Amino acid sequence: MTRELHLHTAKQIFLETLARRGIKDKRVLEAMETVPREAFVGLHQADFAYDDNPLPIEEGQTISQPYIVALMTEAMKLEPEDTVLEIGSGSGYAAAVLSRIVKQVYTVERHQVLAKLARERLATLGYDNVTVLCGDGTLGWPEHAPFNAIVVTAGAPNVPQSLVRQLTIGGRLVIPAGSSLHQQKLLRITRVSDDETETEDLGGVRFVPLIGKEGWRDREGTVTAPPRTEAGRVTPLPEQIRKEAIHIPSIATVDLEGLMARIGHSRLVLLGEATHGTAEFYDMRARITRELIEKKGFQFVAVEADWPDAAQVDHFVRETRTEPTQEPTFKRFPTWMWANRQVLEFVQWLRGHNRQAGSEDKAAGFYGLDLYSLYSSINAIIGYLEQVDEDTADIARRRYGCLTPWERDPITYGRMALTTKHESCEQDVVSMLHMLMQKRLEYSIHDGRKFLDAIANARLVKDAERYYRSMYEGSVKSWNLRDQHMFETLEHLLDFHGPGSKAVVWAHNSHLGNAEATEMGNRGEINVGSLCRRHFGDSAYLIGFGTHQGTVAAASDWGAPMEIKNIVPSVPDSIERLCHDTGLNAFFLPLRHGSKDLVKQLRPPRLERAIGVIYRPETEMASHYFNASLSRQFDEYIWFDETRAVDALVSEAEPGMPETFPFGL
């Protein structure tokens, strides 16, 4: 599939998303369709230009997510003859969109490099009704005032009066403003006379701070508040959290009886993590899981890992493999996510527990939920069929042969399958799954657990084939397919283990917290947590984790070596900063069983941090923070104020596919 066709397909889906999210102005939608967003991001970001996410640009800045650009453009109520002032040119993308709707656009950017690049880019692309200035945007551009509309693309502590004065009578100022450094209200201010304005609240938003004389102050690289006209009030919330928090003296010695009581008769316990590389998160999940297996009879652990890799671990903990395997475990980037000392110690404990269990029925299993092991799964299916049904093995080789040319590059298969140049393999992989299902009774008689492995791999191949095609139809669709697959795999495991079976799930907070309580849900995304809540209700107990600072194992790009990176201290007003301000080093915070007042205070959306296998501190606000309602997202929250990186067993990672770029969740 050519890049042009891919971008065209992605743009159409993106435009449908804008309309579905409430953008109604046809001129705005036409402008968003006309302007090539891929021309305003770096080459390595172009494939993701129409994902509804901010993306990094030069000077450590970001290009706003498309929905926000459309929302603010529509909020200005523009007319064809209007003259518009934009504060914060960035890459020039929003100015280009405005230029397709109004007569003249003036835009001010404080970063000299960005202003120069935006000016050159706009000129090259032929947007000749846009003029770029490098300067203090909080002061506007008086030489070209008055303006029919002004839009500000950064968050101000207060509304700059210089901008209000540069509006025509009837002019509109759209600006994010509020006393929080990283969270604001989107305001539309209409100048109704020389001395009067009307203000409308358009909802909560999150922008980088507006720096300048009438904005936040930049002193020696630190953003500080301007002088206040009235004394600010310190929130009592950290103190209330402190009162209700249950202190964790150490992971090894903490008493878990209270947590076990709060979990109660839950069938599912979902244990998250705020990063994919923090030792304390893995150690605490292991400690809780051991308790659930020993004291509550949980039968298995399901993790955010590929099925074949986890199957090798399952063979180890059950001691069911009679000969050594030649297939290396956890070879796909990022290896350190599961190949680390913390996981190894838990797996060794699980093996010892199973030895003492006395029977296969009482042994606890270890399974993978993810879907990236397309070709390992194909090989596992054929290997199984060679043992039980050679004729069907021949059919499998022919059907899965459709995917063979793309073994090392399934993303290219996804591109090609969306064109007429290569026939989709969908029917072949679906037919193979159906054939296995039709023979389930015959095969499972030989060995039910081996058949479980084969059928899980067949489902994985079916969903992975669809997933790689969906990557070029929008990030929401591919994310939803992946989490739907993980949830359905979890359901099949519960069915296999019988009525009343109980499972522990390990995955990132972004997969296990209820997506409906976060901005993910606003984008139409589901996740394992929301599906568990929907299907299992209160029988699913969702536990999130967080940290303020320390070190983390992560990479800077896909396929890059693992690094031990310093975690930037959490930003003001975030969930993490509230927990840090309690002064406690580690604690449990009950939410389902917490006080009604605390739960209510933690319900409004706040910033929450998510670090995946990629960590980019230089763009942390844009790439690692999102809005979430903590008390709706989780039933419990576990806090470690300062954490350290996992102890990786493999230092170098084999390059993988950018399936969840740029966050790596």
N, C-alpha and C positions, 0 to 999 in steps of 0.2 A: 504494500500500500504506500503510495507516495505521501510525503509529508503534507502536500497541499490538500489531498483528499482527506487525510486524517484530521487536519485542522478544520476543514470545512464541516466534517461530521461533528467534531467536538463543538464547533461554534453553534451549529443548529441546536444541539442538545442544551448548550449553555443559554441560548435565547429562549428556549422553551422553559428552562428553569427560572429565568428572570420573570417571565410572564406568570408562571405558576406562583412565584413568591410575591406577586402583587404589582409589578411594574406595568402600568397601563398606557402611558404616553407613547403613542406610535412613533413619534419623532425620536424619542430616547431609544427605543428598541431598534429603529432603523439606523441611528448613529452607532449604536453598539455593534450592529451587524456590519456596518461599513468599515469601521476602524480596525485594522489588524493588530490585535493586542500582542501577537507574537513578535511584532516589530519593535515593541517597547520593552522587551525583556532580553536577557542574555540568550545566546544560542542554545546553551545546555538546558534552558528553562522553556524553550519554545513549545515542546510537546505538551507542556502543562499550562499553556497560556489561557486556556478556556476552562480550567478548573476554577471553581468559585473559592479561591484562596488568595491571600496576598503572596507575592513572590519577591525574593531578594533582588535588588538592583545595586548599582554602584554606590560607593560611599557608605556602605552599611545600612542603606535605607531600603524601603520596600515599595512596591507598586500595590495599591489598594486592591482588595478583592472586587471583582466585577460588579457584584450585587450592590456594594456600597457606592461605587461610582454611579450606577444607574439610579439608586435611591436618592442620592444627593442632587443629581442632575434633574430628576423629576421634581424634587422638592422646590427647586428654584422657580418653577412655573414660567419657563422661558418662552419668549416670542422671537420670530425670525429677525426682527430689527434690533434686538437687544445688544447691548455692549456688556460683557461679563468680565469680572476680575476673579482670577483664581489665585489663592494663596497656597503655595506648596506645589511646584511644578512636577517634582519627582522626575520620572522618565518622560513626561509629556503626554502620557496616554489620556488622562482625563481632559486635558486641554484640547486634544485632538477630537475627542467625543463632543465637547462643547462647540467646537468650531463647525461641526456639521449641522448644528441647530440654530446658532445665532450669527449675527453679522460680524462681530469682532470680539476676540478673546485676548485679554492681557493676563499674564501669569507671572508670579514672583516666586523665586526659589532662593533660599539662603545659602545653599552649597554651590560654590562657583563651578565645580566640576559638573554637577548635575545640570545647572543652568546652561552651560556650554553644550553638553551632550543633548539636552532636550531641544535647544535651539537648532542644532545641526540635524537632529533626527526629524523634527517637524518640517524643516526646510526641504530635506531630501524627499520626504513623503508627499510634499506639495500642499501642506497646510499653511497657506499663505495669509490667512487672517488671524494668526496667532503671533503675539509679540512676547518675548521672554526677557525678564529683568532679574539680575542677581541683586538681592537686597533683603531688608527686614520686612517680611510680609505683614507683620502686625501693624505696620504703619500704612499699608495699602500702597497705592500708586496715584498720589494726588494730581499729577500732571494730566492724567487721562480721566479723572473723575468729572461728573458723577457717573455711576454705573447702575444699570438696571438690576443687576444681580451680582452678588459676591459669594463665592464658595471657599471655605477654608478646609484643607485636608489634613489638619493636625488639631489636637485637642488643646483648647485654651483654658486657663484658670478662670478667666472672666471674659466677657465679650469686649473686644477692643473697640473703644469709642471712635478711634480714627477710622475704622472700617464703616461704622454706622454713619458717620458724617459724610462718607463718600458715596452713599446711596442716593439715588433720585427719590423724590417723594413717590411712594408706592413701590420702591425697590425692595428686594428681598436678600437677606443675608442668611446663608445656611452654614452653621458652624457647630462643631462638637465642643461643648464647654462644661466645666465642672471642676470642683476643688480637688478631685482625685487626679493623680498624675497619669493614670493609665485607663481610666474609665470615665465616660462622660455621657451627657444627654445631647442628642442631636436637636438643635434648636433652629427654627425658622423665624427670623426677626424681620418684620415688615415696617418700614419707615412710613408712618401715616401722615406726619407733618414735620416741620423743622425740629420740633422738640419732643414729639411723641413716637413711640414704637409699640408694636404688638408682638408678643412672643408666643410661639407654639412649640410644645414639646413633641418631638417626633419619635422618641424612644431612646433606649440605651445603646451606646456604641463604644468602640474601643479604638483610640488613635494614639499614635506617638505624640509627645508633647509639642506644642507650638512654641518655638523659641523666638524671643525678641523683646523689644522694649515694652510692649503691652501684652506679653505672654509670659511663659516661664523663663527663668534666667539660666544661662549656661555659664557657670563659673568653674574654670579649671576642669572642664570635662564633666562636671556634676550639675544636673538639672535641679534647680531650687525654685521654691515658690516666690512669687512677687510679694511685696508688702501687702498685708491684709488690712481691710478696712474694718473688720470686726474679728474678735478673737475666735479662733477655731475651737471646736469641742472634741476632746479625745473620746473615741468610742470605747465603751466599757466591754465590748464583745470579747477581746482577748482574756479579760479577767473572768468573764462568765465561762468561757471555754476551759480556763484553768481550773475553775471550781468543779466542773463536771468531768474533767479528764481523769482517767485512771492511769497512774504513773507506771511506766515500765522501767524497773531498775536495771534489768539486763534481759536479753532475749533468752538466755539459758535458764534464768531463775524465775522469771515472771510467772505468777500464778494465773493459769488460764481457765480456772473454774468459772469465773464470772462470764468470760467470753463464751464458754461452752453453754452456759445457761441462757445467754442471750440468743445464741444460735438455735437452741431448743431442738425441735424435731425437724428442722429444715432438711430437705432432701439434697439441696445443692448449696455449697459454700463457694463463692467466687472470690478468689484472692488476687487482687490487682497488684500493680506496681506503677510508680510514677516515672520510672526509667527502665530501660532494658539492661542496665549495667550497674546496679547498686547492691552491695553485699547484704546490707541489713534487710532489704525487701525479700531476698531469697531465703535468708536464714529464718526470718520470722514466718514466712509462708511454710517453710519446712517444719518449724516447731509446731505451728497450728495444725498442719496436716497430720503430723504424727499423733497428735492428741485426738484428732477426729477419727483416725483409723483405729487407734487403740481403745478409745473410750466410747465412740459412737458408731463403730462398725462401718465406716465408709469403705467402699469396695475398690475405688480406683481414683487415680489422679489423671486429669486430662489437661494438657498444656498447649500453649501457643507454639507448637513445633510441628514439623512434618511427620506424617503418619509412619513412614518407613523408618525414620531415625528413632522415633519413640518406640517403635516395635522392637528394635534391637535392645533398647533399655528394658522393655518389658520381658524379653527373653532372659535378660541378665537377672532381673529381680525375681523372676519365677523359676529360673534355672531350667528352662525348657529347650534350649538350643543344645543339640548333641555335638555339633561340629562348629568350629570358629567360622565367622563370616569374613569374606574378603571385602565387603562393602564398608568403607569408613563411615562413622557416625557423625552427624552434625558437620558436614563438610561445606554446606552452603553458607555464604555470607548472611548473617554475622555469626561466626562460630562461637564467639564468647558468650552469646546469649544463653546457650545451654551447656557448652563445654567449659564449665568453670568448677572450681573446687566446691562451691556451695551446693551445686546440684549433685556433684559426685558424692559428697557426704550424705545427702539425703537418699540417693539411690542405693548407697551401701547400707544405710539403715533399713531401707525398704526390703532389700534382699535378706537381711538378718531377721526382720520381722516375719517375712514369709516362711523362712526356714522353721520358725517357732510356731507358725500357725497350725501346722499339723496336717493340713489338707489343701488341695487345690482350690476348693470352694472358699476357703477363708483367706487365701492369698490376695493381696492388693495389687492391682495392675497399674501400668503407666502407659498412657496413650497420647498420641498427637492429634490435634484438631485442624492444623493448617493444610493448605492445598498447593504448595509450591513444588512438591516432589513428583512432578508429572511423569518423568521417565523412570525414576526409581520405582514408582508405583506400577507402571506398565511391566517392568521386569519382574516385580514381585508377583503380579497376577499370572504371567506366563510361567514362571517357575512353579507356582502352586498347581496350575493346570497340567503341567508336565507330569506331576506326581499322581493326579487323580483322573485325568481325562485328556489323553494326548490328542484326540480328534478336535476337542474344543480348544486346546492349546494352539493348534494350527489355525483355527478360525481367528483366535485372538491375535496371532502374529499378523495375519492379513489385515484385520480391521485396525489394529493399532499402528500398522505400517504407514497409514495415512499421515501420522504425526512424526514418523522417523526422520524425515529431512530437516525437521526443526528442533531436533533433540537439544542442541546447544544454544538455540536462539528461539524460544517459544514466543517472545515478543514479536519477532518478525512474522511468525505464523499468524499471530493476531492481526497484524496489519494486512497480510495477504488474504486472509479469510474474509475480510470486509470488502474485497474487490472481486471481480469476476476472474482474476488471474489465477486463483487457487480455490478449489472447492473446499468448503468447510468440512471438517472431520466430525462434526457434531453427530450425524446419524450413526456413524460407525461406533463411536464411544458409547452412545446411548443404547444401541443394539447389543453391545457387549455386556453392559450392565444388566439389561433385561434377560439375556441368556443365562447369566450367572444366577439371577434371582429365580428363574424358572427351575433351575437345578438345585435350589437351596437344600431341599430335603435329601436328595441323593448325595450331595457333597458333605453336608453337615454331619451325616451319619459317621463318616470317616473321622472327622475331627472338627468339632464346632468352633473351636478357637481359631484354627487355621482358615476356616471358611469366613469367620468374622474379619480376619486380616485381608483376605482376598476381596470380599465384597466392599470393605472400606476403601481399599485401593481403587476398585472400579468406580465407586462414587467419586473419589478424589479426581480420577482422570476425567470423568464427565464434567465435573464442576471446574476443574482447572482449564480444560479446553474452552469452556464458556467464559471463564474469567479472563484469559488472555485475549479473547475477542472483545470483551467488554472494556478493556483498558483504553480503547480508542473511541469509546462511546460516553466517556465522562467518569470522573473519579467517584462520584456518588454511587453509580451503578456497580463499579468494580468493588468498592468497599462493601456495599450491601451483599453482593454475591459471596464475597469472602466470609463475612460474618454469618451469613445464612448457612454456608457450608459448615462452619465451625459449630454452630448451634445444632444443625441436623446430625452431625457426627456425634455430638454429645447425646442427643436423643437416642440414636441407634445404640450407643454404648449402654445407656440406661435400660433400654429394652432387652439387650443381650444379657445383662446381669439380673434381670427379672424384676417383678413388681416390688416396689419399696426400696430398690437399690439406691445408693447414695454416692455422690461424686464430689470431689474437690476440683476446682478449675483454677489454673494459673495462667494469667495473661496480663497484658497491659491495662491500666485503668481505662484507657480509651475504648477497649473492647468489653470490659466487665462492668463499668459503671453504667447506669441507665442512660442511654443516649437521649431519651426524651427530656432529660433534665439539663441538657447542654446545647450549645449552638450547633452541634452535629445534627440534632433532631430538627432544628430549623432549616437545615440544608436538605432534609429528607433522608438522612442516614439512620440506619438501624445498627444495632450491635448485639453481641451475645447477651449483654446485660439486659437490654430492653426486651429481647425475645424471651429470656428466662422470666423476666417480670410478667410479661404478657401471658406466657403459657403455664408458669408454675406459681405465680403470685407470691405470697409471703413464704412459700416453701423454698424460695431461693433467697439466700442471705448474701448481700453484695458488700464486700469490704474493699475500700480504697486505701492507698498508701501515699504519703507525701514527705518531702524533705525541703529544707531551707538552703543548705549549702554543703560543700564537701567535694568529693571527687566522684567521677563516673566513668565507666568504660564505654566508649562510643567512637564513632568514626566521623570524619568531616565530609565524606562523600561516599556514594555507593561503591563497594568493592575496595575502599581504601583501608589501610591498616588500622587496627584498633589503637586508640590512644587513651591515656588516662587524663581526662580533662577536669579542670576545676569548674564546679557548678557556680554560676553567678548567684549571689544572694537574691532571694525572692523579692519581687517588686512590691512597693507599697500598695495596700488595698487588696492584695491577692489573698486567696484562702491560705496559702503558705505563710504569708506575712502575719496573718492573724494568729496562726499556730505558733510561729516563732516568737511573737510578742507575749505569749504566755510565760516565757522563761523556762519552760519544761524541756528537757532533752529528748524525752520519748513518752508517748502515751497512747492509750485507746480512747477514742471519743465515740461513745454510743450515740447513734442518731435515731434509729428506729425506736430504741428504748430510752432515748434522752428526754430531757424536760421539754415540754411543749414550747416554752418561751425560747429556749436555745434553738430548737428546730425551726421555729418561725424566723428567728434572726438570721439563720444560715440558709434560708430559702431564697432570698434575692440573688440573682446571678452575680458572681464575682469571677475575677480572673483565677485560672487554675493552670498549673504548668504540666506539660507532657513532654518528656524527653524519650525519644525512641533510640534506634541504633545510630541515628545521625544526631549530632548535637552541634549547633552553630551559635555559640554565645553572642557573636557579633550581631545577629539578627533575632535575638531571643524573643523579644516582644511579639514579633510578627510570626515567627516559625514555631514557637513552643508554648504560647499562652492561648487559652480559649476561655469562653464564658461558661460557667456551670453553676447550678444550684446544688450545693453540697448535700443538703439534707434530703433532696429528692434523688440525687445521683447514687448515694450509698446508704446502706443500713448502719455502717460503722466506718470510722476513719482511723488509720494507724499512722502515727507521726514519729519521725526520727529527725531531730533538728539538724544534726550534722552526720553525714554518711560517707562511706568510702566505696571505691570501685570493687566490683567482683574480681576474684582471682582467676583469670583466664587460664585454661589449660593449653590453648592454642593461640599463639600470638598473631599469626597471619591468617587472613580469611580469603577463601577462593571467591572471586567476584561473583556477585549474584545479580538478580534482575531488579530494576528499580520499581518494584511493585507498589510500594507505599511512599514513594518519593514525594515531598522532601522530608517527611517527618520520621519515617521508619518505624511505624507503630504496628 
